[in-house]
Amino acid sequence: MQEFRQETLPDENGFFGEYGGQVIPEFLVKIMNDIYQAYLQIRETAEFKQELADLYKYYVGRPSPIYHAKRLTAAYGGAQIYFKREDLNHTGAHKINHCLGEALLAKYMNKKKVIAETGAGQHGVALAAACALVGIECEIHMGEIDVVKEHPNVVKMKILGAKVVPVSRGTKTLKDAVDSAFEELLKNPEEFFYAIGSVVGPHPFPMMVRDFQSIVGSEAREQFQELTGKLPDYLIACVGGGSNAIGLFTAFLNDENVKMIGVEPAGKGLDTPDHAATMAKGTSGQIHGFKCYVLQDSAGEPLPVYSIASGLDYPGVGPQHCMLKDLQRVEYTTASDKECLDMFIQLSRLEGIIPALESAHAVAYAAELAATLPSDVNILINLSGRGDKDADFVADKLGL
Ligand SMILES: *Cc1c(COP(=O)(O)O)cnc(C)c1O
Protein backbone atom coordinates (compact mmCIF):
# COMPACT_ATOMS: atom_id res chain seq x y z
CA MET A 1 0.00 0.00 0.00
CA GLN A 2 2.87 2.27 -0.88
CA GLU A 3 0.53 4.82 -2.45
CA PHE A 4 -0.79 5.88 0.96
CA ARG A 5 2.57 6.83 2.36
CA GLN A 6 2.37 10.32 3.79
CA GLU A 7 5.57 11.56 2.19
CA THR A 8 4.21 10.74 -1.27
CA LEU A 9 1.18 12.95 -0.74
CA PRO A 10 0.28 15.44 -2.08
CA ASP A 11 2.17 15.96 -5.36
CA GLU A 12 4.26 19.13 -5.77
CA ASN A 13 1.20 21.03 -7.01
CA GLY A 14 -0.79 20.09 -3.95
CA PHE A 15 -2.99 17.46 -5.58
CA PHE A 16 -4.28 14.37 -3.79
CA GLY A 17 -5.25 12.46 -6.90
CA GLU A 18 -7.64 14.80 -8.68
CA TYR A 19 -8.44 16.84 -5.53
CA GLY A 20 -6.79 19.81 -3.86
CA GLY A 21 -4.48 22.08 -5.83
CA GLN A 22 -4.71 25.86 -5.94
CA VAL A 23 -7.85 27.18 -7.62
CA ILE A 24 -6.91 30.80 -6.96
CA PRO A 25 -5.69 33.87 -8.91
CA GLU A 26 -2.05 33.99 -9.98
CA PHE A 27 -0.95 36.55 -7.37
CA LEU A 28 -2.34 34.33 -4.60
CA VAL A 29 -0.51 31.31 -6.00
CA LYS A 30 2.74 33.14 -5.32
CA ILE A 31 1.72 33.88 -1.72
CA MET A 32 0.74 30.24 -1.12
CA ASN A 33 3.92 28.91 -2.72
CA ASP A 34 6.03 31.19 -0.53
CA ILE A 35 4.32 29.68 2.52
CA TYR A 36 4.90 26.19 1.12
CA GLN A 37 8.61 26.77 0.55
CA ALA A 38 9.04 28.36 3.98
CA TYR A 39 7.15 25.48 5.59
CA LEU A 40 9.29 22.80 3.89
CA GLN A 41 12.41 24.50 5.16
CA ILE A 42 11.34 25.59 8.65
CA ARG A 43 9.70 22.29 9.64
CA GLU A 44 13.08 20.54 9.25
CA THR A 45 14.96 22.87 11.59
CA ALA A 46 15.83 21.51 15.04
CA GLU A 47 14.68 24.77 16.62
CA PHE A 48 11.13 24.65 15.18
CA LYS A 49 10.74 20.94 15.92
CA GLN A 50 11.85 21.38 19.51
CA GLU A 51 9.69 24.43 20.15
CA LEU A 52 6.57 22.75 18.76
CA ALA A 53 7.29 19.52 20.65
CA ASP A 54 7.71 21.47 23.91
CA LEU A 55 4.44 23.36 23.35
CA TYR A 56 2.57 20.12 22.69
CA LYS A 57 3.96 18.59 25.86
CA TYR A 58 3.99 21.43 28.37
CA TYR A 59 1.24 23.72 27.05
CA VAL A 60 -1.33 21.46 25.39
CA GLY A 61 -0.69 18.58 27.79
CA ARG A 62 0.24 15.96 25.19
CA PRO A 63 0.23 13.05 24.86
CA SER A 64 -3.53 12.91 25.39
CA PRO A 65 -4.52 9.56 26.92
CA ILE A 66 -6.23 6.58 25.33
CA TYR A 67 -9.24 5.66 27.44
CA HIS A 68 -11.17 2.36 27.48
CA ALA A 69 -14.89 3.30 27.74
CA LYS A 70 -15.96 0.16 29.58
CA ARG A 71 -19.44 1.24 30.58
CA LEU A 72 -20.29 2.46 27.09
CA THR A 73 -18.87 -0.81 25.73
CA ALA A 74 -21.04 -2.82 28.13
CA ALA A 75 -24.14 -0.82 27.18
CA TYR A 76 -23.78 -1.90 23.54
CA GLY A 77 -22.53 -5.41 24.29
CA GLY A 78 -20.09 -5.86 21.43
CA ALA A 79 -16.69 -4.53 20.35
CA GLN A 80 -14.47 -2.68 22.83
CA ILE A 81 -14.73 1.11 22.56
CA TYR A 82 -11.69 3.31 23.20
CA PHE A 83 -11.26 7.09 22.96
CA LYS A 84 -8.27 9.19 22.01
CA ARG A 85 -8.89 12.03 24.45
CA GLU A 86 -8.32 15.20 22.41
CA ASP A 87 -11.04 16.74 24.57
CA LEU A 88 -8.46 16.96 27.36
CA ASN A 89 -6.17 19.29 25.41
CA HIS A 90 -5.77 22.88 26.62
CA THR A 91 -8.59 24.89 24.96
CA GLY A 92 -10.70 21.75 24.76
CA ALA A 93 -10.22 20.23 21.33
CA HIS A 94 -7.81 19.03 18.66
CA LYS A 95 -7.73 22.44 16.93
CA ILE A 96 -4.92 23.71 19.17
CA ASN A 97 -2.58 21.18 17.49
CA HIS A 98 -2.63 22.93 14.12
CA CYS A 99 -3.19 26.45 15.47
CA LEU A 100 0.08 26.24 17.39
CA GLY A 101 1.83 24.92 14.29
CA GLU A 102 0.46 27.74 12.15
CA ALA A 103 1.17 30.50 14.70
CA LEU A 104 4.70 29.22 15.21
CA LEU A 105 5.30 29.00 11.45
CA ALA A 106 4.07 32.59 11.10
CA LYS A 107 6.52 33.67 13.79
CA TYR A 108 9.44 31.86 12.14
CA MET A 109 8.48 33.54 8.85
CA ASN A 110 8.68 36.91 10.66
CA LYS A 111 5.03 37.68 9.93
CA LYS A 112 3.47 40.57 11.85
CA LYS A 113 -0.11 39.40 12.03
CA VAL A 114 -2.13 36.18 11.78
CA ILE A 115 -5.55 36.47 10.14
CA ALA A 116 -8.35 33.92 10.07
CA GLU A 117 -12.07 33.51 9.68
CA THR A 118 -14.20 31.61 12.13
CA GLY A 119 -17.77 30.31 12.02
CA ALA A 120 -18.74 29.02 15.43
CA GLY A 121 -15.62 30.55 16.94
CA GLN A 122 -13.76 27.37 17.90
CA HIS A 123 -10.96 27.96 15.41
CA GLY A 124 -10.87 31.62 16.44
CA VAL A 125 -10.43 30.83 20.13
CA ALA A 126 -7.74 28.17 19.57
CA LEU A 127 -5.86 30.50 17.23
CA ALA A 128 -6.19 33.48 19.59
CA ALA A 129 -4.69 31.36 22.39
CA ALA A 130 -1.85 30.14 20.14
CA CYS A 131 -1.08 33.69 18.97
CA ALA A 132 -1.12 35.03 22.54
CA LEU A 133 1.40 32.39 23.53
CA VAL A 134 3.63 32.79 20.50
CA GLY A 135 3.46 36.58 20.81
CA ILE A 136 1.98 37.53 17.44
CA GLU A 137 -0.97 39.78 16.57
CA CYS A 138 -4.22 37.96 15.77
CA GLU A 139 -7.25 39.19 13.81
CA ILE A 140 -10.39 37.07 13.47
CA HIS A 141 -13.12 37.79 10.91
CA MET A 142 -16.57 36.59 11.84
CA GLY A 143 -20.04 37.08 10.32
CA GLU A 144 -22.24 39.45 12.34
CA ILE A 145 -24.85 36.75 12.84
CA ASP A 146 -22.21 34.41 14.26
CA VAL A 147 -20.84 37.18 16.50
CA VAL A 148 -24.23 37.38 18.20
CA LYS A 149 -24.87 33.62 18.23
CA GLU A 150 -21.44 32.62 19.50
CA HIS A 151 -21.03 35.37 22.06
CA PRO A 152 -19.00 33.33 24.63
CA ASN A 153 -16.34 32.56 22.02
CA VAL A 154 -16.21 36.20 20.89
CA VAL A 155 -15.55 37.25 24.47
CA LYS A 156 -12.83 34.61 24.85
CA MET A 157 -11.05 35.78 21.69
CA LYS A 158 -11.08 39.35 22.99
CA ILE A 159 -9.80 38.34 26.42
CA LEU A 160 -7.00 36.46 24.67
CA GLY A 161 -6.05 39.71 22.94
CA ALA A 162 -7.35 39.01 19.43
CA LYS A 163 -9.11 41.65 17.33
CA VAL A 164 -12.55 40.41 16.26
CA VAL A 165 -13.84 41.94 13.02
CA PRO A 166 -17.63 41.55 12.56
CA VAL A 167 -18.54 41.08 8.88
CA SER A 168 -21.81 42.75 7.89
CA ARG A 169 -21.94 42.00 4.16
CA GLY A 170 -23.83 39.24 2.32
CA THR A 171 -25.19 36.45 4.48
CA LYS A 172 -23.21 37.79 7.48
CA THR A 173 -21.89 34.26 8.13
CA LEU A 174 -18.81 32.11 7.46
CA LYS A 175 -18.64 32.50 3.68
CA ASP A 176 -18.48 36.30 3.89
CA ALA A 177 -16.03 36.12 6.78
CA VAL A 178 -13.68 34.14 4.48
CA ASP A 179 -13.90 36.85 1.80
CA SER A 180 -13.34 39.61 4.33
CA ALA A 181 -10.33 37.86 5.90
CA PHE A 182 -8.78 37.29 2.46
CA GLU A 183 -9.14 40.97 1.61
CA GLU A 184 -7.27 41.84 4.79
CA LEU A 185 -4.50 39.39 3.82
CA LEU A 186 -4.16 41.03 0.42
CA LYS A 187 -3.46 44.41 2.02
CA ASN A 188 -0.04 43.13 3.05
CA PRO A 189 0.65 39.52 2.09
CA GLU A 190 4.35 39.91 2.91
CA GLU A 191 3.66 40.63 6.57
CA PHE A 192 0.32 38.89 7.17
CA PHE A 193 -0.33 35.14 7.49
CA TYR A 194 -3.70 33.49 6.82
CA ALA A 195 -4.29 30.55 9.19
CA ILE A 196 -6.83 28.06 7.84
CA GLY A 197 -8.87 26.05 10.37
CA SER A 198 -8.99 22.58 8.83
CA VAL A 199 -7.44 20.40 6.10
CA VAL A 200 -9.07 22.59 3.44
CA GLY A 201 -8.20 25.63 1.31
CA PRO A 202 -5.47 25.94 -1.31
CA HIS A 203 -2.21 24.01 -1.14
CA PRO A 204 -0.19 23.88 1.14
CA PHE A 205 -2.86 24.16 3.87
CA PRO A 206 -4.43 20.66 3.57
CA MET A 207 -0.93 19.22 3.85
CA MET A 208 0.34 21.50 6.65
CA VAL A 209 -2.73 21.16 8.84
CA ARG A 210 -2.62 17.38 8.36
CA ASP A 211 1.05 17.26 9.31
CA PHE A 212 0.41 19.25 12.50
CA GLN A 213 -2.59 17.05 13.41
CA SER A 214 -0.85 13.76 12.67
CA ILE A 215 0.62 13.79 16.19
CA VAL A 216 -2.80 12.43 17.26
CA GLY A 217 -2.41 9.20 15.29
CA SER A 218 1.31 8.79 15.95
CA GLU A 219 0.69 8.90 19.67
CA ALA A 220 -2.39 6.69 19.43
CA ARG A 221 -0.59 4.01 17.42
CA GLU A 222 2.05 3.61 20.12
CA GLN A 223 -0.30 3.98 23.07
CA PHE A 224 -2.81 1.49 21.72
CA GLN A 225 -0.17 -1.18 21.17
CA GLU A 226 1.19 -0.61 24.65
CA LEU A 227 -2.30 -0.93 26.13
CA THR A 228 -3.64 -3.91 24.16
CA GLY A 229 -0.63 -5.45 22.43
CA LYS A 230 -2.07 -4.82 18.98
CA LEU A 231 -3.40 -2.17 16.62
CA PRO A 232 -7.05 -1.12 16.72
CA ASP A 233 -9.38 -2.89 14.27
CA TYR A 234 -11.33 0.31 13.54
CA LEU A 235 -10.56 4.02 13.68
CA ILE A 236 -13.58 6.32 13.73
CA ALA A 237 -13.72 10.13 13.64
CA CYS A 238 -16.19 12.86 12.75
CA VAL A 239 -15.57 14.82 9.54
CA GLY A 240 -16.28 18.50 9.01
CA GLY A 241 -13.31 19.73 6.99
CA GLY A 242 -11.55 16.58 8.14
CA SER A 243 -8.61 17.66 10.32
CA ASN A 244 -9.24 15.54 13.41
CA ALA A 245 -10.02 12.50 11.25
CA ILE A 246 -6.90 12.76 9.08
CA GLY A 247 -4.90 13.48 12.23
CA LEU A 248 -5.91 10.10 13.65
CA PHE A 249 -5.79 8.18 10.36
CA THR A 250 -2.42 9.26 8.95
CA ALA A 251 -0.16 7.05 11.10
CA PHE A 252 -2.28 3.98 10.21
CA LEU A 253 -2.72 4.43 6.45
CA ASN A 254 -0.22 1.69 5.70
CA ASP A 255 -1.75 -0.76 8.19
CA GLU A 256 -3.97 -2.71 5.81
CA ASN A 257 -5.94 -4.39 8.58
CA VAL A 258 -6.95 -1.16 10.29
CA LYS A 259 -10.36 -0.09 8.98
CA MET A 260 -11.16 3.62 8.99
CA ILE A 261 -14.50 5.36 9.06
CA GLY A 262 -15.31 9.08 8.77
CA VAL A 263 -18.69 10.22 10.11
CA GLU A 264 -20.42 13.24 8.56
CA PRO A 265 -23.54 14.99 9.87
CA ALA A 266 -26.85 13.76 8.44
CA GLY A 267 -28.57 16.63 10.30
CA LYS A 268 -32.33 16.31 10.00
CA GLY A 269 -31.95 13.56 7.36
CA LEU A 270 -30.20 12.94 4.05
CA ASP A 271 -33.54 13.26 2.26
CA THR A 272 -33.91 16.85 3.57
CA PRO A 273 -31.77 19.89 2.64
CA ASP A 274 -30.70 20.16 6.30
CA HIS A 275 -27.49 18.14 6.44
CA ALA A 276 -23.80 18.57 5.63
CA ALA A 277 -23.02 15.08 4.31
CA THR A 278 -20.57 16.14 1.62
CA MET A 279 -19.29 12.63 0.87
CA ALA A 280 -22.74 11.03 0.75
CA LYS A 281 -24.47 13.71 -1.31
CA GLY A 282 -21.79 15.93 -2.83
CA THR A 283 -20.25 15.93 -6.31
CA SER A 284 -16.81 16.82 -7.58
CA GLY A 285 -16.34 20.59 -7.67
CA GLN A 286 -14.43 23.42 -6.05
CA ILE A 287 -14.71 25.71 -3.04
CA HIS A 288 -12.43 28.16 -1.21
CA GLY A 289 -9.53 27.66 -3.58
CA PHE A 290 -9.34 23.87 -3.93
CA LYS A 291 -11.03 20.90 -5.63
CA CYS A 292 -13.07 18.43 -3.59
CA TYR A 293 -16.51 16.91 -3.20
CA VAL A 294 -18.95 19.78 -2.69
CA LEU A 295 -22.61 20.12 -1.83
CA GLN A 296 -23.46 22.48 -4.70
CA ASP A 297 -26.27 23.69 -6.90
CA SER A 298 -26.35 23.25 -10.68
CA ALA A 299 -24.33 26.48 -11.11
CA GLY A 300 -21.53 25.18 -8.87
CA GLU A 301 -22.43 27.47 -5.96
CA PRO A 302 -22.08 25.85 -2.52
CA LEU A 303 -25.45 24.96 -0.99
CA PRO A 304 -26.44 26.18 2.46
CA VAL A 305 -25.65 23.33 4.83
CA TYR A 306 -26.73 22.46 8.33
CA SER A 307 -25.74 20.39 11.35
CA ILE A 308 -26.56 20.57 15.03
CA ALA A 309 -22.76 20.64 15.44
CA SER A 310 -21.58 23.93 13.96
CA GLY A 311 -18.04 22.59 13.55
CA LEU A 312 -19.32 20.08 10.99
CA ASP A 313 -21.50 22.25 8.75
CA TYR A 314 -19.16 22.81 5.84
CA PRO A 315 -20.25 22.15 2.21
CA GLY A 316 -16.77 20.98 1.15
CA VAL A 317 -14.30 18.47 2.61
CA GLY A 318 -10.52 18.08 2.68
CA PRO A 319 -8.97 16.87 -0.60
CA GLN A 320 -7.08 13.94 0.92
CA HIS A 321 -10.36 12.57 2.29
CA CYS A 322 -11.87 12.75 -1.22
CA MET A 323 -9.01 10.66 -2.54
CA LEU A 324 -9.23 8.18 0.34
CA LYS A 325 -12.94 7.77 -0.40
CA ASP A 326 -12.35 7.10 -4.10
CA LEU A 327 -9.60 4.59 -3.21
CA GLN A 328 -12.00 3.01 -0.70
CA ARG A 329 -9.28 3.19 1.94
CA VAL A 330 -11.65 5.10 4.22
CA GLU A 331 -15.39 4.56 4.43
CA TYR A 332 -17.58 7.64 4.93
CA THR A 333 -20.93 7.42 6.63
CA THR A 334 -23.28 9.66 8.62
CA ALA A 335 -24.99 10.19 11.98
CA SER A 336 -28.07 12.39 12.46
CA ASP A 337 -28.77 15.24 14.90
CA LYS A 338 -30.91 12.90 16.94
CA GLU A 339 -28.29 10.16 17.16
CA CYS A 340 -25.75 12.79 18.13
CA LEU A 341 -27.91 14.31 20.87
CA ASP A 342 -28.79 10.88 22.29
CA MET A 343 -25.11 9.98 22.49
CA PHE A 344 -24.21 13.38 23.99
CA ILE A 345 -26.41 12.51 26.99
CA GLN A 346 -25.59 8.81 27.07
CA LEU A 347 -21.83 9.31 27.11
CA SER A 348 -22.15 12.01 29.76
CA ARG A 349 -24.14 9.71 32.01
CA LEU A 350 -22.26 6.45 31.40
CA GLU A 351 -18.70 7.73 31.47
CA GLY A 352 -18.83 11.23 32.98
CA ILE A 353 -17.51 12.65 29.73
CA ILE A 354 -19.46 15.48 28.06
CA PRO A 355 -18.40 15.28 24.39
CA ALA A 356 -18.49 18.06 21.81
CA LEU A 357 -21.55 17.66 19.57
CA GLU A 358 -19.11 17.13 16.69
CA SER A 359 -17.38 14.23 18.44
CA ALA A 360 -20.74 12.75 19.54
CA HIS A 361 -21.43 11.99 15.85
CA ALA A 362 -18.41 9.68 15.73
CA VAL A 363 -19.29 8.02 19.03
CA ALA A 364 -22.93 7.51 18.00
CA TYR A 365 -21.95 5.69 14.82
CA ALA A 366 -19.20 3.71 16.55
CA ALA A 367 -21.52 2.47 19.32
CA GLU A 368 -24.05 1.16 16.77
CA LEU A 369 -21.24 -0.57 14.90
CA ALA A 370 -19.78 -2.02 18.12
CA ALA A 371 -23.11 -3.70 18.87
CA THR A 372 -22.77 -5.75 15.65
CA LEU A 373 -19.20 -6.94 16.36
CA PRO A 374 -17.67 -9.55 18.71
CA SER A 375 -16.07 -8.48 21.99
CA ASP A 376 -12.50 -9.15 20.85
CA VAL A 377 -12.72 -6.38 18.25
CA ASN A 378 -11.30 -2.96 19.22
CA ILE A 379 -12.64 0.40 18.04
CA LEU A 380 -10.66 3.61 18.62
CA ILE A 381 -12.61 6.87 18.32
CA ASN A 382 -11.08 10.32 18.12
CA LEU A 383 -12.91 12.26 20.82
CA SER A 384 -12.10 15.54 19.09
CA GLY A 385 -13.36 17.95 21.74
CA ARG A 386 -15.26 18.53 24.95
CA GLY A 387 -18.88 19.64 25.14
CA ASP A 388 -18.73 22.57 27.56
CA LYS A 389 -19.39 24.88 24.62
CA ASP A 390 -22.57 22.93 23.78
CA ALA A 391 -23.95 22.41 27.29
CA ASP A 392 -26.33 25.42 27.38
CA PHE A 393 -27.64 24.68 23.90
CA VAL A 394 -28.35 21.03 24.71
CA ALA A 395 -29.94 21.88 28.06
CA ASP A 396 -32.26 24.32 26.25
CA LYS A 397 -33.06 21.86 23.51
CA LEU A 398 -33.90 19.03 25.91
CA GLY A 399 -35.52 21.22 28.56
CA LEU A 400 -33.02 20.19 31.27
C1 LIG B 1 -13.96 22.12 14.47
C2 LIG B 1 -14.25 20.83 15.13
C3 LIG B 1 -14.48 19.65 14.40
C4 LIG B 1 -14.55 19.60 12.90
O1 LIG B 1 -13.38 19.93 12.22
P1 LIG B 1 -12.47 18.84 11.48
O2 LIG B 1 -11.53 19.68 10.71
O3 LIG B 1 -13.37 18.01 10.62
O4 LIG B 1 -11.83 18.03 12.53
C5 LIG B 1 -14.67 18.46 15.09
N1 LIG B 1 -14.68 18.43 16.43
C6 LIG B 1 -14.48 19.54 17.17
C7 LIG B 1 -14.51 19.42 18.66
C8 LIG B 1 -14.26 20.78 16.56
O5 LIG B 1 -14.07 21.88 17.30
The ligand as an SDF file (V2000), in Angstrom:
LIG
                    3D

 15 15  0  0  0  0  0  0  0  0999 V2000
  -13.9640   22.1180   14.4660 C   0  0  0  0  0  0  0  0  0  0  0  0
  -14.2530   20.8310   15.1320 C   0  0  0  0  0  0  0  0  0  0  0  0
  -14.4820   19.6480   14.3960 C   0  0  0  0  0  0  0  0  0  0  0  0
  -14.5540   19.6050   12.8960 C   0  0  0  0  0  0  0  0  0  0  0  0
  -13.3810   19.9320   12.2230 O   0  0  0  0  0  0  0  0  0  0  0  0
  -12.4670   18.8380   11.4770 P   0  0  0  0  0  0  0  0  0  0  0  0
  -11.5280   19.6820   10.7140 O   0  0  0  0  0  0  0  0  0  0  0  0
  -13.3650   18.0120   10.6180 O   0  0  0  0  0  0  0  0  0  0  0  0
  -11.8340   18.0280   12.5270 O   0  0  0  0  0  0  0  0  0  0  0  0
  -14.6730   18.4620   15.0870 C   0  0  0  0  0  0  0  0  0  0  0  0
  -14.6830   18.4250   16.4260 N   0  0  0  0  0  0  0  0  0  0  0  0
  -14.4840   19.5440   17.1720 C   0  0  0  0  0  0  0  0  0  0  0  0
  -14.5100   19.4170   18.6610 C   0  0  0  0  0  0  0  0  0  0  0  0
  -14.2570   20.7750   16.5600 C   0  0  0  0  0  0  0  0  0  0  0  0
  -14.0660   21.8780   17.3000 O   0  0  0  0  0  0  0  0  0  0  0  0
  1  2  1  0
  2  3  1  0
  2 14  2  0
  3  4  1  0
  3 10  2  0
  4  5  1  0
  5  6  1  0
  6  7  2  0
  6  8  1  0
  6  9  1  0
 10 11  1  0
 11 12  2  0
 12 13  1  0
 12 14  1  0
 14 15  1  0
M  END
$$$$
